[in-house]
Amino acid sequence: MSNSGLTMSEIPWAAVAPVLVLFLAFVAYCVVDIVRHDVRYLPKWAWIVVCCLVSVPIGGIIYLIVGRDSGRES
């Protein structure tokens, strides 16, 4: 029986690295937005936990759709 998993040396890092950088940048954007502005439904610390721990980018998308205060100025 063969092992179908990839080892660390077989991972195509040139393809994976840009995606990881985009995910980290998206989470950073969401955290900065949470800190600077008012949020809805949950306290700020809870939204930061959601953005960081829920499967990236799903946590950030949930925050942007549900938690972001829509009545704020830019």
PQR file with spaces between the fields and no chain letter, atoms N, CA, C, O and H, PARSE charges and radii, in Angstrom:
ATOM       1  N    MET     1       0.838   -1.166    0.000 -0.4000 1.5000
ATOM       2  CA   MET     1       0.000    0.000    0.000 -0.0000 2.0000
ATOM       3  C    MET     1       0.892    1.241    0.000  0.5500 1.7000
ATOM       4  O    MET     1       1.786    1.362    0.837 -0.5500 1.4000
ATOM       5  N    SER     2       0.654    2.152   -0.924 -0.4000 1.5000
ATOM       6  CA   SER     2       1.491    3.342   -1.024 -0.0000 2.0000
ATOM       7  C    SER     2       0.899    4.474   -0.200  0.5500 1.7000
ATOM       8  O    SER     2      -0.312    4.554    0.005 -0.5500 1.4000
ATOM       9  H    SER     2      -0.072    2.054   -1.604  0.4000 1.0000
ATOM      10  N    ASN     3       1.774    5.338    0.260 -0.4000 1.5000
ATOM      11  CA   ASN     3       1.368    6.510    1.021 -0.0000 2.0000
ATOM      12  C    ASN     3       1.110    7.641    0.034  0.5500 1.7000
ATOM      13  O    ASN     3       2.017    8.048   -0.692 -0.5500 1.4000
ATOM      14  H    ASN     3       2.758    5.273    0.093  0.4000 1.0000
ATOM      15  N    SER     4      -0.119    8.152    0.000 -0.4000 1.5000
ATOM      16  CA   SER     4      -0.460    9.178   -0.981 -0.0000 2.0000
ATOM      17  C    SER     4      -0.166   10.589   -0.484  0.5500 1.7000
ATOM      18  O    SER     4      -0.334   11.536   -1.252 -0.5500 1.4000
ATOM      19  H    SER     4      -0.856    7.821    0.590  0.4000 1.0000
ATOM      20  N    GLY     5       0.265   10.778    0.765 -0.4000 1.5000
ATOM      21  CA   GLY     5       0.562   12.096    1.315 -0.0000 2.0000
ATOM      22  C    GLY     5       1.885   12.629    0.796  0.5500 1.7000
ATOM      23  O    GLY     5       2.761   11.865    0.389 -0.5500 1.4000
ATOM      24  H    GLY     5       0.402   10.009    1.389  0.4000 1.0000
ATOM      25  N    LEU     6       2.018   13.931    0.815 -0.4000 1.5000
ATOM      26  CA   LEU     6       3.249   14.574    0.378 -0.0000 2.0000
ATOM      27  C    LEU     6       4.173   14.771    1.572  0.5500 1.7000
ATOM      28  O    LEU     6       3.722   15.060    2.680 -0.5500 1.4000
ATOM      29  H    LEU     6       1.306   14.552    1.145  0.4000 1.0000
ATOM      30  N    THR     7       5.447   14.612    1.337 -0.4000 1.5000
ATOM      31  CA   THR     7       6.415   14.965    2.361 -0.0000 2.0000
ATOM      32  C    THR     7       6.763   16.441    2.194  0.5500 1.7000
ATOM      33  O    THR     7       6.428   17.054    1.181 -0.5500 1.4000
ATOM      34  H    THR     7       5.813   14.377    0.436  0.4000 1.0000
ATOM      35  N    MET     8       7.436   17.005    3.192 -0.4000 1.5000
ATOM      36  CA   MET     8       7.781   18.429    3.137 -0.0000 2.0000
ATOM      37  C    MET     8       8.618   18.766    1.902  0.5500 1.7000
ATOM      38  O    MET     8       8.484   19.856    1.346 -0.5500 1.4000
ATOM      39  H    MET     8       7.709   16.507    4.015  0.4000 1.0000
ATOM      40  N    SER     9       9.466   17.860    1.477 -0.4000 1.5000
ATOM      41  CA   SER     9      10.315   18.148    0.321 -0.0000 2.0000
ATOM      42  C    SER     9       9.554   18.053   -1.006  0.5500 1.7000
ATOM      43  O    SER     9      10.035   18.541   -2.029 -0.5500 1.4000
ATOM      44  H    SER     9       9.575   16.975    1.930  0.4000 1.0000
ATOM      45  N    GLU    10       8.378   17.431   -0.999 -0.4000 1.5000
ATOM      46  CA   GLU    10       7.595   17.293   -2.225 -0.0000 2.0000
ATOM      47  C    GLU    10       6.552   18.395   -2.407  0.5500 1.7000
ATOM      48  O    GLU    10       5.909   18.461   -3.455 -0.5500 1.4000
ATOM      49  H    GLU    10       7.987   17.034   -0.168  0.4000 1.0000
ATOM      50  N    ILE    11       6.372   19.252   -1.417 -0.4000 1.5000
ATOM      51  CA   ILE    11       5.378   20.314   -1.506 -0.0000 2.0000
ATOM      52  C    ILE    11       5.895   21.400   -2.453  0.5500 1.7000
ATOM      53  O    ILE    11       7.031   21.853   -2.309 -0.5500 1.4000
ATOM      54  H    ILE    11       6.894   19.198   -0.566  0.4000 1.0000
ATOM      55  N    PRO    12       5.077   21.820   -3.414 -0.5600 1.5000
ATOM      56  CA   PRO    12       5.508   22.870   -4.356  0.2800 2.0000
ATOM      57  C    PRO    12       5.440   24.251   -3.687  0.5500 1.7000
ATOM      58  O    PRO    12       4.464   24.980   -3.860 -0.5500 1.4000
ATOM      59  N    TRP    13       6.475   24.600   -2.929 -0.4000 1.5000
ATOM      60  CA   TRP    13       6.467   25.830   -2.140 -0.0000 2.0000
ATOM      61  C    TRP    13       6.336   27.083   -2.990  0.5500 1.7000
ATOM      62  O    TRP    13       5.780   28.076   -2.521 -0.5500 1.4000
ATOM      63  H    TRP    13       7.268   24.008   -2.788  0.4000 1.0000
ATOM      64  N    ALA    14       6.823   27.075   -4.209 -0.4000 1.5000
ATOM      65  CA   ALA    14       6.699   28.250   -5.076 -0.0000 2.0000
ATOM      66  C    ALA    14       5.233   28.542   -5.393  0.5500 1.7000
ATOM      67  O    ALA    14       4.879   29.693   -5.647 -0.5500 1.4000
ATOM      68  H    ALA    14       7.275   26.268   -4.590  0.4000 1.0000
ATOM      69  N    ALA    15       4.391   27.535   -5.383 -0.4000 1.5000
ATOM      70  CA   ALA    15       2.964   27.723   -5.642 -0.0000 2.0000
ATOM      71  C    ALA    15       2.189   27.987   -4.354  0.5500 1.7000
ATOM      72  O    ALA    15       1.188   28.703   -4.375 -0.5500 1.4000
ATOM      73  H    ALA    15       4.679   26.600   -5.177  0.4000 1.0000
ATOM      74  N    VAL    16       2.632   27.430   -3.253 -0.4000 1.5000
ATOM      75  CA   VAL    16       1.917   27.546   -1.985 -0.0000 2.0000
ATOM      76  C    VAL    16       2.212   28.881   -1.284  0.5500 1.7000
ATOM      77  O    VAL    16       1.320   29.456   -0.661 -0.5500 1.4000
ATOM      78  H    VAL    16       3.445   26.849   -3.237  0.4000 1.0000
ATOM      79  N    ALA    17       3.428   29.368   -1.377 -0.4000 1.5000
ATOM      80  CA   ALA    17       3.841   30.571   -0.654 -0.0000 2.0000
ATOM      81  C    ALA    17       2.982   31.799   -0.972  0.5500 1.7000
ATOM      82  O    ALA    17       2.571   32.485   -0.036 -0.5500 1.4000
ATOM      83  H    ALA    17       4.152   28.900   -1.883  0.4000 1.0000
ATOM      84  N    PRO    18       2.689   32.113   -2.232 -0.5600 1.5000
ATOM      85  CA   PRO    18       1.844   33.286   -2.501  0.2800 2.0000
ATOM      86  C    PRO    18       0.445   33.172   -1.892  0.5500 1.7000
ATOM      87  O    PRO    18      -0.115   34.171   -1.440 -0.5500 1.4000
ATOM      88  N    VAL    19      -0.115   31.978   -1.878 -0.4000 1.5000
ATOM      89  CA   VAL    19      -1.437   31.774   -1.286 -0.0000 2.0000
ATOM      90  C    VAL    19      -1.374   32.006    0.220  0.5500 1.7000
ATOM      91  O    VAL    19      -2.266   32.638    0.785 -0.5500 1.4000
ATOM      92  H    VAL    19       0.340   31.167   -2.246  0.4000 1.0000
ATOM      93  N    LEU    20      -0.338   31.505    0.871 -0.4000 1.5000
ATOM      94  CA   LEU    20      -0.173   31.716    2.304 -0.0000 2.0000
ATOM      95  C    LEU    20      -0.005   33.195    2.627  0.5500 1.7000
ATOM      96  O    LEU    20      -0.571   33.687    3.603 -0.5500 1.4000
ATOM      97  H    LEU    20       0.387   30.991    0.412  0.4000 1.0000
ATOM      98  N    VAL    21       0.765   33.901    1.815 -0.4000 1.5000
ATOM      99  CA   VAL    21       0.961   35.335    2.025 -0.0000 2.0000
ATOM     100  C    VAL    21      -0.364   36.080    1.867  0.5500 1.7000
ATOM     101  O    VAL    21      -0.655   36.984    2.650 -0.5500 1.4000
ATOM     102  H    VAL    21       1.224   33.501    1.022  0.4000 1.0000
ATOM     103  N    LEU    22      -1.165   35.719    0.876 -0.4000 1.5000
ATOM     104  CA   LEU    22      -2.472   36.359    0.692 -0.0000 2.0000
ATOM     105  C    LEU    22      -3.398   36.090    1.870  0.5500 1.7000
ATOM     106  O    LEU    22      -4.094   36.998    2.325 -0.5500 1.4000
ATOM     107  H    LEU    22      -0.928   34.985    0.240  0.4000 1.0000
ATOM     108  N    PHE    23      -3.417   34.860    2.370 -0.4000 1.5000
ATOM     109  CA   PHE    23      -4.239   34.527    3.530 -0.0000 2.0000
ATOM     110  C    PHE    23      -3.810   35.331    4.753  0.5500 1.7000
ATOM     111  O    PHE    23      -4.658   35.861    5.471 -0.5500 1.4000
ATOM     112  H    PHE    23      -2.851   34.123    2.000  0.4000 1.0000
ATOM     113  N    LEU    24      -2.513   35.428    4.997 -0.4000 1.5000
ATOM     114  CA   LEU    24      -2.020   36.188    6.143 -0.0000 2.0000
ATOM     115  C    LEU    24      -2.331   37.674    5.996  0.5500 1.7000
ATOM     116  O    LEU    24      -2.685   38.331    6.975 -0.5500 1.4000
ATOM     117  H    LEU    24      -1.824   34.998    4.414  0.4000 1.0000
ATOM     118  N    ALA    25      -2.204   38.205    4.792 -0.4000 1.5000
ATOM     119  CA   ALA    25      -2.528   39.611    4.553 -0.0000 2.0000
ATOM     120  C    ALA    25      -4.019   39.868    4.769  0.5500 1.7000
ATOM     121  O    ALA    25      -4.394   40.907    5.311 -0.5500 1.4000
ATOM     122  H    ALA    25      -1.917   37.671    3.997  0.4000 1.0000
ATOM     123  N    PHE    26      -4.859   38.947    4.357 -0.4000 1.5000
ATOM     124  CA   PHE    26      -6.307   39.089    4.542 -0.0000 2.0000
ATOM     125  C    PHE    26      -6.667   39.080    6.022  0.5500 1.7000
ATOM     126  O    PHE    26      -7.471   39.899    6.467 -0.5500 1.4000
ATOM     127  H    PHE    26      -4.555   38.102    3.916  0.4000 1.0000
ATOM     128  N    VAL    27      -6.086   38.170    6.784 -0.4000 1.5000
ATOM     129  CA   VAL    27      -6.338   38.111    8.225 -0.0000 2.0000
ATOM     130  C    VAL    27      -5.839   39.395    8.888  0.5500 1.7000
ATOM     131  O    VAL    27      -6.519   39.946    9.754 -0.5500 1.4000
ATOM     132  H    VAL    27      -5.433   37.504    6.423  0.4000 1.0000
ATOM     133  N    ALA    28      -4.661   39.877    8.492 -0.4000 1.5000
ATOM     134  CA   ALA    28      -4.125   41.118    9.057 -0.0000 2.0000
ATOM     135  C    ALA    28      -5.056   42.285    8.745  0.5500 1.7000
ATOM     136  O    ALA    28      -5.306   43.117    9.617 -0.5500 1.4000
ATOM     137  H    ALA    28      -4.108   39.430    7.789  0.4000 1.0000
ATOM     138  N    TYR    29      -5.570   42.363    7.531 -0.4000 1.5000
ATOM     139  CA   TYR    29      -6.513   43.421    7.164 -0.0000 2.0000
ATOM     140  C    TYR    29      -7.746   43.367    8.058  0.5500 1.7000
ATOM     141  O    TYR    29      -8.190   44.397    8.566 -0.5500 1.4000
ATOM     142  H    TYR    29      -5.367   41.687    6.823  0.4000 1.0000
ATOM     143  N    CYS    30      -8.298   42.180    8.252 -0.4000 1.5000
ATOM     144  CA   CYS    30      -9.499   42.035    9.080 -0.0000 2.0000
ATOM     145  C    CYS    30      -9.224   42.441   10.528  0.5500 1.7000
ATOM     146  O    CYS    30     -10.045   43.124   11.140 -0.5500 1.4000
ATOM     147  H    CYS    30      -7.937   41.343    7.839  0.4000 1.0000
ATOM     148  N    VAL    31      -8.086   42.033   11.080 -0.4000 1.5000
ATOM     149  CA   VAL    31      -7.756   42.373   12.465 -0.0000 2.0000
ATOM     150  C    VAL    31      -7.589   43.884   12.614  0.5500 1.7000
ATOM     151  O    VAL    31      -8.095   44.466   13.574 -0.5500 1.4000
ATOM     152  H    VAL    31      -7.419   41.479   10.583  0.4000 1.0000
ATOM     153  N    VAL    32      -6.896   44.519   11.691 -0.4000 1.5000
ATOM     154  CA   VAL    32      -6.721   45.975   11.749 -0.0000 2.0000
ATOM     155  C    VAL    32      -8.070   46.668   11.631  0.5500 1.7000
ATOM     156  O    VAL    32      -8.322   47.642   12.340 -0.5500 1.4000
ATOM     157  H    VAL    32      -6.485   44.046   10.912  0.4000 1.0000
ATOM     158  N    ASP    33      -8.942   46.189   10.754 -0.4000 1.5000
ATOM     159  CA   ASP    33     -10.270   46.770   10.594 -0.0000 2.0000
ATOM     160  C    ASP    33     -11.085   46.624   11.874  0.5500 1.7000
ATOM     161  O    ASP    33     -11.798   47.550   12.261 -0.5500 1.4000
ATOM     162  H    ASP    33      -8.738   45.398   10.178  0.4000 1.0000
ATOM     163  N    ILE    34     -10.988   45.489   12.526 -0.4000 1.5000
ATOM     164  CA   ILE    34     -11.706   45.264   13.784 -0.0000 2.0000
ATOM     165  C    ILE    34     -11.220   46.233   14.859  0.5500 1.7000
ATOM     166  O    ILE    34     -12.024   46.825   15.579 -0.5500 1.4000
ATOM     167  H    ILE    34     -10.408   44.737   12.212  0.4000 1.0000
ATOM     168  N    VAL    35      -9.918   46.388   14.962 -0.4000 1.5000
ATOM     169  CA   VAL    35      -9.351   47.252   16.001 -0.0000 2.0000
ATOM     170  C    VAL    35      -9.728   48.717   15.769  0.5500 1.7000
ATOM     171  O    VAL    35      -9.986   49.439   16.732 -0.5500 1.4000
ATOM     172  H    VAL    35      -9.265   45.908   14.377  0.4000 1.0000
ATOM     173  N    ARG    36      -9.763   49.163   14.542 -0.4000 1.5000
ATOM     174  CA   ARG    36      -9.988   50.577   14.232 -0.0000 2.0000
ATOM     175  C    ARG    36     -11.456   50.997   14.208  0.5500 1.7000
ATOM     176  O    ARG    36     -11.750   52.182   14.364 -0.5500 1.4000
ATOM     177  H    ARG    36      -9.553   48.577   13.760  0.4000 1.0000
ATOM     178  N    HIS    37     -12.380   50.063   14.017 -0.4000 1.5000
ATOM     179  CA   HIS    37     -13.776   50.430   13.817 -0.0000 2.0000
ATOM     180  C    HIS    37     -14.701   49.677   14.767  0.5500 1.7000
ATOM     181  O    HIS    37     -14.299   48.715   15.421 -0.5500 1.4000
ATOM     182  H    HIS    37     -12.141   49.100   13.889  0.4000 1.0000
ATOM     183  N    ASP    38     -15.944   50.133   14.826 -0.4000 1.5000
ATOM     184  CA   ASP    38     -16.965   49.445   15.604 -0.0000 2.0000
ATOM     185  C    ASP    38     -17.379   48.166   14.890  0.5500 1.7000
ATOM     186  O    ASP    38     -17.304   48.064   13.666 -0.5500 1.4000
ATOM     187  H    ASP    38     -16.271   50.915   14.295  0.4000 1.0000
ATOM     188  N    VAL    39     -17.816   47.192   15.682 -0.4000 1.5000
ATOM     189  CA   VAL    39     -18.263   45.914   15.142 -0.0000 2.0000
ATOM     190  C    VAL    39     -19.657   45.615   15.678  0.5500 1.7000
ATOM     191  O    VAL    39     -20.122   46.262   16.617 -0.5500 1.4000
ATOM     192  H    VAL    39     -17.877   47.275   16.677  0.4000 1.0000
ATOM     193  N    ARG    40     -20.320   44.630   15.077 -0.4000 1.5000
ATOM     194  CA   ARG    40     -21.661   44.232   15.488 -0.0000 2.0000
ATOM     195  C    ARG    40     -21.642   42.801   16.016  0.5500 1.7000
ATOM     196  O    ARG    40     -20.792   41.994   15.640 -0.5500 1.4000
ATOM     197  H    ARG    40     -19.942   44.104   14.315  0.4000 1.0000
ATOM     198  N    TYR    41     -22.598   42.505   16.894 -0.4000 1.5000
ATOM     199  CA   TYR    41     -22.955   41.170   17.368 -0.0000 2.0000
ATOM     200  C    TYR    41     -21.973   40.528   18.350  0.5500 1.7000
ATOM     201  O    TYR    41     -22.422   39.816   19.248 -0.5500 1.4000
ATOM     202  H    TYR    41     -23.289   43.161   17.199  0.4000 1.0000
ATOM     203  N    LEU    42     -20.692   40.734   18.232 -0.4000 1.5000
ATOM     204  CA   LEU    42     -19.707   40.140   19.135 -0.0000 2.0000
ATOM     205  C    LEU    42     -18.735   41.212   19.582  0.5500 1.7000
ATOM     206  O    LEU    42     -18.583   42.230   18.908 -0.5500 1.4000
ATOM     207  H    LEU    42     -20.328   41.312   17.502  0.4000 1.0000
ATOM     208  N    PRO    43     -18.066   40.995   20.725 -0.5600 1.5000
ATOM     209  CA   PRO    43     -17.005   41.933   21.104  0.2800 2.0000
ATOM     210  C    PRO    43     -15.826   41.831   20.139  0.5500 1.7000
ATOM     211  O    PRO    43     -15.672   40.835   19.431 -0.5500 1.4000
ATOM     212  N    LYS    44     -15.006   42.864   20.121 -0.4000 1.5000
ATOM     213  CA   LYS    44     -13.873   42.897   19.189 -0.0000 2.0000
ATOM     214  C    LYS    44     -12.958   41.698   19.362  0.5500 1.7000
ATOM     215  O    LYS    44     -12.512   41.116   18.374 -0.5500 1.4000
ATOM     216  H    LYS    44     -15.131   43.673   20.696  0.4000 1.0000
ATOM     217  N    TRP    45     -12.667   41.314   20.618 -0.4000 1.5000
ATOM     218  CA   TRP    45     -11.756   40.192   20.843 -0.0000 2.0000
ATOM     219  C    TRP    45     -12.325   38.914   20.239  0.5500 1.7000
ATOM     220  O    TRP    45     -11.569   38.085   19.732 -0.5500 1.4000
ATOM     221  H    TRP    45     -13.030   41.787   21.421  0.4000 1.0000
ATOM     222  N    ALA    46     -13.643   38.742   20.282 -0.4000 1.5000
ATOM     223  CA   ALA    46     -14.249   37.530   19.720 -0.0000 2.0000
ATOM     224  C    ALA    46     -14.140   37.522   18.195  0.5500 1.7000
ATOM     225  O    ALA    46     -13.904   36.473   17.594 -0.5500 1.4000
ATOM     226  H    ALA    46     -14.257   39.416   20.693  0.4000 1.0000
ATOM     227  N    TRP    47     -14.312   38.693   17.566 -0.4000 1.5000
ATOM     228  CA   TRP    47     -14.166   38.750   16.112 -0.0000 2.0000
ATOM     229  C    TRP    47     -12.727   38.455   15.693  0.5500 1.7000
ATOM     230  O    TRP    47     -12.493   37.817   14.667 -0.5500 1.4000
ATOM     231  H    TRP    47     -14.504   39.545   18.054  0.4000 1.0000
ATOM     232  N    ILE    48     -11.768   38.921   16.488 -0.4000 1.5000
ATOM     233  CA   ILE    48     -10.368   38.620   16.173 -0.0000 2.0000
ATOM     234  C    ILE    48     -10.119   37.119   16.268  0.5500 1.7000
ATOM     235  O    ILE    48      -9.420   36.557   15.426 -0.5500 1.4000
ATOM     236  H    ILE    48     -11.958   39.439   17.322  0.4000 1.0000
ATOM     237  N    VAL    49     -10.678   36.468   17.273 -0.4000 1.5000
ATOM     238  CA   VAL    49     -10.542   35.014   17.406 -0.0000 2.0000
ATOM     239  C    VAL    49     -11.180   34.316   16.210  0.5500 1.7000
ATOM     240  O    VAL    49     -10.603   33.381   15.654 -0.5500 1.4000
ATOM     241  H    VAL    49     -11.246   36.924   17.958  0.4000 1.0000
ATOM     242  N    VAL    50     -12.368   34.767   15.812 -0.4000 1.5000
ATOM     243  CA   VAL    50     -13.047   34.164   14.655 -0.0000 2.0000
ATOM     244  C    VAL    50     -12.177   34.300   13.408  0.5500 1.7000
ATOM     245  O    VAL    50     -12.003   33.335   12.664 -0.5500 1.4000
ATOM     246  H    VAL    50     -12.837   35.527   16.263  0.4000 1.0000
ATOM     247  N    CYS    51     -11.634   35.487   13.178 -0.4000 1.5000
ATOM     248  CA   CYS    51     -10.822   35.719   11.975 -0.0000 2.0000
ATOM     249  C    CYS    51      -9.546   34.886   11.983  0.5500 1.7000
ATOM     250  O    CYS    51      -9.115   34.406   10.934 -0.5500 1.4000
ATOM     251  H    CYS    51     -11.775   36.271   13.782  0.4000 1.0000
ATOM     252  N    CYS    52      -8.947   34.713   13.132 -0.4000 1.5000
ATOM     253  CA   CYS    52      -7.661   34.017   13.203 -0.0000 2.0000
ATOM     254  C    CYS    52      -7.794   32.499   13.295  0.5500 1.7000
ATOM     255  O    CYS    52      -6.945   31.777   12.773 -0.5500 1.4000
ATOM     256  H    CYS    52      -9.297   35.103   13.984  0.4000 1.0000
ATOM     257  N    LEU    53      -8.846   32.002   13.950 -0.4000 1.5000
ATOM     258  CA   LEU    53      -8.917   30.572   14.214 -0.0000 2.0000
ATOM     259  C    LEU    53      -9.884   29.802   13.324  0.5500 1.7000
ATOM     260  O    LEU    53      -9.712   28.599   13.125 -0.5500 1.4000
ATOM     261  H    LEU    53      -9.536   32.588   14.374  0.4000 1.0000
ATOM     262  N    VAL    54     -10.886   30.469   12.792 -0.4000 1.5000
ATOM     263  CA   VAL    54     -11.792   29.785   11.872 -0.0000 2.0000
ATOM     264  C    VAL    54     -11.065   29.647   10.545  0.5500 1.7000
ATOM     265  O    VAL    54     -10.278   30.516   10.167 -0.5500 1.4000
ATOM     266  H    VAL    54     -11.026   31.446   12.953  0.4000 1.0000
ATOM     267  N    SER    55     -11.320   28.593    9.862 -0.4000 1.5000
ATOM     268  CA   SER    55     -10.623   28.277    8.617 -0.0000 2.0000
ATOM     269  C    SER    55     -10.460   29.511    7.728  0.5500 1.7000
ATOM     270  O    SER    55     -11.436   30.117    7.287 -0.5500 1.4000
ATOM     271  H    SER    55     -11.959   27.887   10.169  0.4000 1.0000
ATOM     272  N    VAL    56      -9.208   29.858    7.483 -0.4000 1.5000
ATOM     273  CA   VAL    56      -8.885   31.023    6.660 -0.0000 2.0000
ATOM     274  C    VAL    56      -9.283   30.704    5.234  0.5500 1.7000
ATOM     275  O    VAL    56      -8.935   29.616    4.775 -0.5500 1.4000
ATOM     276  H    VAL    56      -8.415   29.365    7.842  0.4000 1.0000
ATOM     277  N    PRO    57      -9.946   31.510    4.526 -0.5600 1.5000
ATOM     278  CA   PRO    57     -10.391   32.880    4.783  0.2800 2.0000
ATOM     279  C    PRO    57     -11.825   32.973    5.285  0.5500 1.7000
ATOM     280  O    PRO    57     -12.388   34.067    5.320 -0.5500 1.4000
ATOM     281  N    ILE    58     -12.426   31.857    5.672 -0.4000 1.5000
ATOM     282  CA   ILE    58     -13.837   31.853    6.044 -0.0000 2.0000
ATOM     283  C    ILE    58     -14.124   32.791    7.225  0.5500 1.7000
ATOM     284  O    ILE    58     -15.125   33.507    7.208 -0.5500 1.4000
ATOM     285  H    ILE    58     -11.969   30.968    5.644  0.4000 1.0000
ATOM     286  N    GLY    59     -13.261   32.797    8.249 -0.4000 1.5000
ATOM     287  CA   GLY    59     -13.474   33.664    9.405 -0.0000 2.0000
ATOM     288  C    GLY    59     -13.505   35.129    9.023  0.5500 1.7000
ATOM     289  O    GLY    59     -14.360   35.876    9.498 -0.5500 1.4000
ATOM     290  H    GLY    59     -12.447   32.215    8.263  0.4000 1.0000
ATOM     291  N    GLY    60     -12.586   35.550    8.174 -0.4000 1.5000
ATOM     292  CA   GLY    60     -12.562   36.938    7.719 -0.0000 2.0000
ATOM     293  C    GLY    60     -13.768   37.298    6.873  0.5500 1.7000
ATOM     294  O    GLY    60     -14.302   38.402    6.979 -0.5500 1.4000
ATOM     295  H    GLY    60     -11.891   34.943    7.788  0.4000 1.0000
ATOM     296  N    ILE    61     -14.189   36.383    6.049 -0.4000 1.5000
ATOM     297  CA   ILE    61     -15.370   36.631    5.212 -0.0000 2.0000
ATOM     298  C    ILE    61     -16.607   36.764    6.092  0.5500 1.7000
ATOM     299  O    ILE    61     -17.444   37.635    5.856 -0.5500 1.4000
ATOM     300  H    ILE    61     -13.755   35.486    5.964  0.4000 1.0000
ATOM     301  N    ILE    62     -16.730   35.907    7.107 -0.4000 1.5000
ATOM     302  CA   ILE    62     -17.861   36.009    8.040 -0.0000 2.0000
ATOM     303  C    ILE    62     -17.852   37.373    8.715  0.5500 1.7000
ATOM     304  O    ILE    62     -18.890   38.027    8.822 -0.5500 1.4000
ATOM     305  H    ILE    62     -16.051   35.199    7.299  0.4000 1.0000
ATOM     306  N    TYR    63     -16.674   37.800    9.170 -0.4000 1.5000
ATOM     307  CA   TYR    63     -16.592   39.122    9.805 -0.0000 2.0000
ATOM     308  C    TYR    63     -17.020   40.229    8.838  0.5500 1.7000
ATOM     309  O    TYR    63     -17.822   41.088    9.205 -0.5500 1.4000
ATOM     310  H    TYR    63     -15.832   37.269    9.083  0.4000 1.0000
ATOM     311  N    LEU    64     -16.501   40.218    7.622 -0.4000 1.5000
ATOM     312  CA   LEU    64     -16.807   41.289    6.674 -0.0000 2.0000
ATOM     313  C    LEU    64     -18.289   41.337    6.320  0.5500 1.7000
ATOM     314  O    LEU    64     -18.834   42.418    6.094 -0.5500 1.4000
ATOM     315  H    LEU    64     -15.850   39.520    7.325  0.4000 1.0000
ATOM     316  N    ILE    65     -18.941   40.193    6.271 -0.4000 1.5000
ATOM     317  CA   ILE    65     -20.366   40.151    5.912 -0.0000 2.0000
ATOM     318  C    ILE    65     -21.256   40.442    7.112  0.5500 1.7000
ATOM     319  O    ILE    65     -22.211   41.211    7.001 -0.5500 1.4000
ATOM     320  H    ILE    65     -18.499   39.316    6.454  0.4000 1.0000
ATOM     321  N    VAL    66     -20.954   39.837    8.258 -0.4000 1.5000
ATOM     322  CA   VAL    66     -21.854   39.897    9.406 -0.0000 2.0000
ATOM     323  C    VAL    66     -21.417   40.920   10.454  0.5500 1.7000
ATOM     324  O    VAL    66     -22.244   41.680   10.959 -0.5500 1.4000
ATOM     325  H    VAL    66     -20.179   39.212    8.348  0.4000 1.0000
ATOM     326  N    GLY    67     -20.136   40.944   10.780 -0.4000 1.5000
ATOM     327  CA   GLY    67     -19.700   41.707   11.931 -0.0000 2.0000
ATOM     328  C    GLY    67     -19.303   43.140   11.685  0.5500 1.7000
ATOM     329  O    GLY    67     -19.279   43.944   12.617 -0.5500 1.4000
ATOM     330  H    GLY    67     -19.464   40.326   10.370  0.4000 1.0000
ATOM     331  N    ARG    68     -18.998   43.472   10.470 -0.4000 1.5000
ATOM     332  CA   ARG    68     -18.560   44.832   10.159 -0.0000 2.0000
ATOM     333  C    ARG    68     -19.724   45.793   10.284  0.5500 1.7000
ATOM     334  O    ARG    68     -20.806   45.532    9.759 -0.5500 1.4000
ATOM     335  H    ARG    68     -19.018   42.818    9.713  0.4000 1.0000
ATOM     336  N    ASP    69     -19.509   46.909   10.979 -0.4000 1.5000
ATOM     337  CA   ASP    69     -20.555   47.907   11.163 -0.0000 2.0000
ATOM     338  C    ASP    69     -20.793   48.639    9.844  0.5500 1.7000
ATOM     339  O    ASP    69     -19.912   49.350    9.359 -0.5500 1.4000
ATOM     340  H    ASP    69     -18.630   47.121   11.405  0.4000 1.0000
ATOM     341  N    SER    70     -21.968   48.467    9.268 -0.4000 1.5000
ATOM     342  CA   SER    70     -22.244   49.034    7.946 -0.0000 2.0000
ATOM     343  C    SER    70     -22.544   50.526    7.980  0.5500 1.7000
ATOM     344  O    SER    70     -22.546   51.172    6.932 -0.5500 1.4000
ATOM     345  H    SER    70     -22.683   47.889    9.661  0.4000 1.0000
ATOM     346  N    GLY    71     -22.796   51.087    9.155 -0.4000 1.5000
ATOM     347  CA   GLY    71     -23.148   52.494    9.237 -0.0000 2.0000
ATOM     348  C    GLY    71     -21.968   53.397    9.516  0.5500 1.7000
ATOM     349  O    GLY    71     -22.163   54.535    9.945 -0.5500 1.4000
ATOM     350  H    GLY    71     -22.795   50.562   10.007  0.4000 1.0000
ATOM     351  N    ARG    72     -20.760   52.937    9.291 -0.4000 1.5000
ATOM     352  CA   ARG    72     -19.586   53.733    9.620 -0.0000 2.0000
ATOM     353  C    ARG    72     -19.090   54.528    8.427  0.5500 1.7000
ATOM     354  O    ARG    72     -19.427   54.244    7.277 -0.5500 1.4000
ATOM     355  H    ARG    72     -20.602   52.013    8.943  0.4000 1.0000
ATOM     356  N    GLU    73     -18.271   55.541    8.734 -0.4000 1.5000
ATOM     357  CA   GLU    73     -17.647   56.323    7.674 -0.0000 2.0000
ATOM     358  C    GLU    73     -16.362   55.644    7.270  0.5500 1.7000
ATOM     359  O    GLU    73     -15.779   54.916    8.074 -0.5500 1.4000
ATOM     360  H    GLU    73     -17.997   55.772    9.668  0.4000 1.0000
ATOM     361  N    SER    74     -15.903   55.851    6.067 -0.4000 1.5000
ATOM     362  CA   SER    74     -14.695   55.191    5.567 -0.0000 2.0000
ATOM     363  C    SER    74     -13.456   55.586    6.290  0.5500 1.7000
ATOM     364  O    SER    74     -12.371   55.102    5.966 -0.5500 1.4000
ATOM     365  H    SER    74     -16.377   56.442    5.414  0.4000 1.0000
